[in-house]
Amino acid sequence: MYYYGKRNQEPLAQEQTEVWECTVEDCKGWMRKDFSYDNHQKCPLCGNYMKAGERLINEIPLNPHRR
């Protein structure tokens, strides 16, 4: 079986990334700024406004469709 096949993989690189975070304290909604088109986002979970922030998250390629 393949129980130990992924043991020797390196951890993913993490970077400080700009994000939109929900302003409601109980909501955990957030999204990367690189994957949004608007400057003032609404939370996809609760519909309230979001504010700019930063998080340490896994590095992924930039959105090629961003204007």
C-alpha positions as CSV (number, residue, x, y, z in Angstrom):
1,M,0.0,0.0,0.0
2,Y,1.0,3.7,-0.2
3,Y,0.8,4.7,3.5
4,Y,4.2,6.4,3.6
5,G,4.5,7.8,0.0
6,K,4.2,11.5,1.0
7,R,6.4,11.4,4.1
8,N,9.5,13.0,2.4
9,Q,7.8,15.9,0.7
10,E,9.0,19.4,1.6
11,P,6.4,21.7,3.3
12,L,4.8,24.3,1.0
13,A,6.4,27.8,1.0
14,Q,4.4,30.4,2.9
15,E,4.4,34.1,2.3
16,Q,2.8,37.2,3.8
17,T,-0.2,37.9,1.5
18,E,-2.7,40.8,1.2
19,V,-6.3,39.6,1.9
20,W,-9.8,40.9,2.4
21,E,-11.1,40.0,5.9
22,C,-14.8,40.2,7.0
23,T,-15.5,43.0,9.5
24,V,-18.0,40.8,11.5
25,E,-16.2,39.3,14.5
26,D,-18.1,36.0,14.4
27,C,-17.6,35.5,10.6
28,K,-14.4,33.7,9.4
29,G,-14.7,34.9,5.7
30,W,-11.6,36.1,3.9
31,M,-10.1,36.0,0.4
32,R,-6.8,36.9,-1.3
33,K,-6.7,40.3,-2.9
34,D,-4.9,38.8,-5.9
35,F,-8.1,36.8,-6.7
36,S,-10.6,39.7,-6.4
37,Y,-11.5,42.4,-8.9
38,D,-13.1,45.1,-6.7
39,N,-11.5,47.4,-4.1
40,H,-14.4,47.0,-1.7
41,Q,-15.5,43.4,-1.4
42,K,-18.5,42.0,0.3
43,C,-18.1,38.8,2.4
44,P,-19.2,35.7,0.4
45,L,-20.4,34.0,3.7
46,C,-22.4,36.7,5.4
47,G,-22.6,39.6,2.9
48,N,-21.0,42.3,5.1
49,Y,-18.2,44.6,4.1
50,M,-14.6,43.4,4.2
51,K,-11.4,45.3,5.2
52,A,-7.8,44.9,4.0
53,G,-5.4,42.8,6.0
54,E,-2.5,40.3,5.7
55,R,-2.1,36.6,6.4
56,L,0.7,34.1,6.3
57,I,-0.6,31.5,3.8
58,N,0.7,29.1,1.2
59,E,2.3,30.6,-1.8
60,I,0.4,30.1,-5.1
61,P,0.8,31.7,-8.6
62,L,-0.8,35.1,-9.3
63,N,-4.1,35.4,-11.1
64,P,-3.4,35.9,-14.8
65,H,-6.9,37.3,-15.4
66,R,-6.5,40.2,-13.0
67,R,-6.9,43.6,-14.6
